[in-house]
């Protein structure tokens, strides 16, 4: 299986640069995964495709303002750091630009309240840093940091919270779980009124999720690890749904990877946390989910491979072709797709 098999043509003007004024006004392409049939709707219509007893699983991670600009103490060079994940207390894995300027033992100062010293060197611009600060860390980050918008977004984000889901709760992500950006509080209330069960997992999204696959052979790609957690309440809800043969509908590839990781490891859903490097591509047998709400993903990305595993590469690439023809908006602030098993 070749990475080039997951390429497609995308006009640059279809890459969404800003969110729509209203979250659930985005378009919704409904793809029936057994037949390949397609319907064109708006996201607020998702209610028509969800039924009493369905379980909707959302990722309640919260994006950190994780992009920092500082000065290398030794030379005065300007350094950009994107905080990816906390390894342990105050020790973070970060993406650095320009990485070649940072070596072990060197310090970057962001303000009188915050500085970081390089502790290790990894591949692809990754560095380990120990952070020192005066005050409450996340308050300082709120004050100094920028939201880590993907590199294909060139417009300034006017409202920080538009790169957060309305249910974001547990801080720790370097990127938003973007399928959830379409939900409003009102829509979630209407979903629950229909007796659809809404529950949450947490997966802190790392940069690796969105990076294009650089190897020619898909099976040689290695995912970056990401931290997840599932509560006992959510595990009980999901196990009950499985027992009753009710649908489990995942919101986003991050929720999907969490659910599949847990059920593959334990044969059931259970209260747990850990690190996942699960890589889902065609040939994968899904055990956790029945349907998926997702965005439109980058060419050659692991996310495109995941949805191709659920609905078949042919159906997905045809849906993307039709989405391009119908001027759907792509990527983080773009439109939505519901891959349904009905």
Secondary structure by P-SEA (a helix, b strand, c coil): ccccccbbbbcccccccccccccccbbbbbbcccccbbbbbccccccccccccbbbbbbcbbbcccbbbbbccccbbbbbbbbcccccccbbbbbbcccccccccbbbbccccbbbbbccccccbbbbbbbbbcccaaaaaaacccccccccccccccccccccccccccccccccccccccccaaaaaaaaaacbbbbbccccccccccccccccccccccccbbbbbbcaaaaaaaaaaaaabbbbbbccaaaaaaaaaaaaaccccccbbbbbbcccccccccccccbbbbcccccccaaaaaaaaaccaaaaaaaaaaaaaaccccccccbbbbbccc
